Amino acid sequence: MQEALTEPFVKLLDLGTGTGCILVSCLASMPMAHGTGTDIHPATLAVAEDNARTHSLANRARFLLSDWFTAVEGRFDLIVSNPPYIAEGEMAALSPEVLHEPRRALTPGGDGLDAYRAIARGAPARLMPGGRLIVEIGPSQGAAVAALFAAQGLTGIRILPDLDGRDRVVAARKPAGDTGCGTA
Ligand SMILES: C[S@@+](CC[C@H](N)C(=O)[O-])C[C@H]1O[C@@H](n2cnc3c(N)ncnc32)[C@H](O)[C@@H]1O
């Protein structure tokens, strides 16, 4: 999630934080920032909390049990997420190393885009004007995720490749003059 660090931020939200690795590494690189990590799985949040303590970030990180945005309050200048994105039909083809992950971390079911739909719907209300939304994606999902973000009024949408040239991230921004809550 290198893209997250290309601009300063002070209030970070990591949706589906898992072990907290993205939240912890972003906060470690931005000493003035505070962050909230959410997950739907309580045991996962305990691991994330532990991770934040290990990296001396407990005073800048908090964790919340939440189905995407449902328990989230306030606004953030950066929202990041690496949600489950594998389509139901692609699960059978996954290698055994990947399949040891819990199912909820891998797939939202269906076409693999449901997490992005929920994130796109909820983001405008939780982003400050000018705030950024950055998500990791499966390599074939760039155009679909970009369209979901555009439909919610987000702008400056970019699909970013990894070092192998495969699309891996979609970044977008809430317009600076937009103080509203989107179309959710
Ligand atoms: C692919 S893992 C990513 C974990 C971590 N962010 C990372 O990058 O390693 C997806 C995470 O999303 C969480 N998740 C799945 N459905 C969710 C939901 N409805 N609301 C919040 N988190 C959810 C899973 O429990 C899992 O921790």
The ligand as a MOL file (V3000), in Angstrom:
LIG
                    3D

  0  0  0     0  0            999 V3000
M  V30 BEGIN CTAB
M  V30 COUNTS 27 29 0 0 0
M  V30 BEGIN ATOM
M  V30 1 C -7.7320 -10.0740 2.4650 0
M  V30 2 S -7.9290 -9.8940 4.2000 0 CHG=1
M  V30 3 C -6.8920 -8.5000 4.4470 0
M  V30 4 C -6.3280 -8.3640 5.8340 0
M  V30 5 C -5.3020 -7.2210 5.9740 0
M  V30 6 N -5.9200 -5.9400 5.7230 0
M  V30 7 C -4.1440 -7.4350 5.0300 0
M  V30 8 O -3.9940 -6.6780 4.0740 0
M  V30 9 O -3.3920 -8.3850 5.2450 0 CHG=-1
M  V30 10 C -9.5820 -9.2400 4.3060 0
M  V30 11 C -10.0540 -8.8830 5.7260 0
M  V30 12 O -11.3920 -8.3700 5.6120 0
M  V30 13 C -12.1460 -8.8330 6.7160 0
M  V30 14 N -13.5730 -8.7680 6.3560 0
M  V30 15 C -14.2940 -9.6270 5.5760 0
M  V30 16 N -15.5670 -9.2200 5.4960 0
M  V30 17 C -15.6600 -8.0850 6.2200 0
M  V30 18 C -16.7420 -7.1850 6.5160 0
M  V30 19 N -17.9790 -7.4000 6.0550 0
M  V30 20 N -16.4780 -6.1070 7.2840 0
M  V30 21 C -15.2250 -5.8900 7.7730 0
M  V30 22 N -14.1710 -6.6940 7.5360 0
M  V30 23 C -14.3940 -7.7800 6.7710 0
M  V30 24 C -11.6450 -10.2450 6.9400 0
M  V30 25 O -11.9530 -10.7170 8.2380 0
M  V30 26 C -10.1330 -10.0640 6.6840 0
M  V30 27 O -9.4550 -9.7420 7.8700 0
M  V30 END ATOM
M  V30 BEGIN BOND
M  V30 1 1 1 2
M  V30 2 1 2 3
M  V30 3 1 2 10
M  V30 4 1 3 4
M  V30 5 1 4 5
M  V30 6 1 5 6
M  V30 7 1 5 7
M  V30 8 2 7 8
M  V30 9 1 7 9
M  V30 10 1 10 11
M  V30 11 1 11 12
M  V30 12 1 11 26
M  V30 13 1 12 13
M  V30 14 1 13 14
M  V30 15 1 13 24
M  V30 16 1 14 15
M  V30 17 1 14 23
M  V30 18 2 15 16
M  V30 19 1 16 17
M  V30 20 1 17 18
M  V30 21 2 17 23
M  V30 22 1 18 19
M  V30 23 2 18 20
M  V30 24 1 20 21
M  V30 25 2 21 22
M  V30 26 1 22 23
M  V30 27 1 24 25
M  V30 28 1 24 26
M  V30 29 1 26 27
M  V30 END BOND
M  V30 END CTAB
M  END
